[in-house]
Amino acid sequence: MSGPIPKPLWNFTHIEILFLDDNHLEGPISQFSRFEKLRYLSLSNNNFDGRLEFLSFNISLRQLDSLDFSSNSLTGPIPSNVSGLQNLEQLFLSSNNLNGTILSGYSPFLH
């Protein structure tokens, strides 16, 4: 697949696991708040760009326990309230262009 995430995908609001790794998907990452039952989201090794600010407003993703955005072109800081995703056990953000300070709320993710 290439280009933005296909629009019909947004109609499947009860998705719990979504793997879109190793494609040529691009553009900003947004709209995942529609998937309130989402537990595992992996978008690694694509061409997504933009900032992770959308996570600041997607605290509705309360079921999310694994998030993989590694190997994209994401920029900016990690939003401070990602630590508010209480079920999040895995957070993969390597091989991006992120910057800023890692806050103490992220200590469970640092290894």
Backbone torsions as a table, in degrees:
resi	resn	phi	psi	omega
1	MET	NA	149.9	175.4
2	SER	-143.8	163.9	-178.4
3	GLY	88.1	-161.5	179.7
4	PRO	-71.9	166.2	175.4
5	ILE	-59.6	129.3	-176.5
6	PRO	-56.9	133.2	-177.0
7	LYS	-57.6	-38.3	179.5
8	PRO	-59.1	-25.2	179.2
9	LEU	-59.9	-33.5	-177.5
10	TRP	-66.2	-14.3	178.8
11	ASN	-79.9	-15.7	-178.6
12	PHE	-91.0	73.8	-171.3
13	THR	-74.4	-9.3	-178.8
14	HIS	-100.7	15.0	177.8
15	ILE	-61.3	135.3	176.2
16	GLU	-107.0	-31.9	-178.9
17	ILE	-130.8	128.5	-178.7
18	LEU	-136.7	113.9	175.9
19	PHE	-111.6	118.6	173.5
20	LEU	-128.5	34.0	-178.3
21	ASP	-67.1	156.8	168.4
22	ASP	56.8	44.8	174.0
23	ASN	-117.8	-163.2	175.0
24	HIS	-121.6	39.1	179.1
25	LEU	-72.0	147.5	-175.9
26	GLU	-147.8	173.4	179.9
27	GLY	100.3	-176.2	179.0
28	PRO	-75.5	155.8	175.1
29	ILE	-97.7	125.0	179.4
30	SER	-155.3	-172.0	170.4
31	GLN	61.4	7.4	-178.2
32	PHE	-74.5	-7.1	177.0
33	SER	-66.0	-16.4	176.6
34	ARG	-65.0	-26.9	-175.6
35	PHE	-94.1	72.8	-175.3
36	GLU	-65.4	-19.3	179.9
37	LYS	-97.2	2.8	-176.7
38	LEU	-62.2	125.7	178.9
39	ARG	-108.9	-33.7	-176.4
40	TYR	-135.1	122.2	178.9
41	LEU	-127.4	119.9	178.8
42	SER	-129.2	117.1	179.5
43	LEU	-124.2	28.6	-173.9
44	SER	-69.6	156.3	175.0
45	ASN	57.1	53.7	173.9
46	ASN	-128.3	-158.5	180.0
47	ASN	-123.0	31.7	179.5
48	PHE	-66.2	143.9	178.8
49	ASP	-132.0	-178.1	179.8
50	GLY	96.2	-170.9	-175.5
51	ARG	-101.0	163.3	178.3
52	LEU	-86.7	14.5	-177.4
53	GLU	-57.0	-28.7	-179.0
54	PHE	-58.8	-27.2	177.7
55	LEU	-65.3	-27.6	179.6
56	SER	-62.3	-28.0	-174.7
57	PHE	-107.2	3.4	-176.6
58	ASN	-110.3	38.8	177.5
59	ILE	-67.6	-7.1	174.0
60	SER	-66.4	-12.1	178.7
61	LEU	-82.3	54.7	-173.7
62	ARG	-67.9	-23.4	-178.6
63	GLN	-84.2	-12.9	-173.4
64	LEU	-61.3	122.1	177.1
65	ASP	-117.3	-10.4	177.1
66	SER	-146.5	132.6	-176.3
67	LEU	-136.5	120.6	-178.6
68	ASP	-127.3	106.7	175.1
69	PHE	-115.2	21.7	-176.3
70	SER	-65.5	154.9	175.9
71	SER	58.0	53.8	171.8
72	ASN	-128.1	-156.2	178.5
73	SER	-125.4	40.4	-179.0
74	LEU	-74.0	147.4	-176.4
75	THR	-129.3	170.5	174.5
76	GLY	85.2	-174.3	-178.8
77	PRO	-81.9	164.2	171.4
78	ILE	-80.1	125.2	-178.6
79	PRO	-57.9	139.2	-175.1
80	SER	-64.4	-28.5	-176.0
81	ASN	-91.5	12.6	171.4
82	VAL	-60.2	-30.4	177.9
83	SER	-64.6	-12.3	175.9
84	GLY	-77.7	-8.9	174.7
85	LEU	-78.8	88.5	-166.2
86	GLN	-62.8	-27.9	-179.8
87	ASN	-90.4	-5.7	-176.3
88	LEU	-65.0	118.6	179.7
89	GLU	-109.6	-26.2	-178.3
90	GLN	-130.8	132.2	178.5
91	LEU	-137.3	113.1	-178.4
92	PHE	-113.9	116.3	-178.1
93	LEU	-131.5	13.6	-175.9
94	SER	-65.4	159.8	176.8
95	SER	58.7	47.0	171.0
96	ASN	-126.5	-169.2	178.2
97	ASN	-115.7	43.9	-178.5
98	LEU	-77.0	153.7	178.5
99	ASN	-144.8	178.0	178.3
100	GLY	103.3	-173.4	-176.6
101	THR	-94.4	141.1	173.7
102	ILE	-86.7	116.8	-175.9
103	LEU	-78.4	160.2	-177.5
104	SER	-60.7	-26.2	178.8
105	GLY	-64.3	-13.2	-179.8
106	TYR	-93.8	0.5	-174.5
107	SER	-54.5	-32.1	177.5
108	PRO	-64.1	-19.9	-176.6
109	PHE	-95.0	-8.9	-176.0
110	LEU	-87.6	122.5	177.5
111	HIS	-136.3	NA	NA
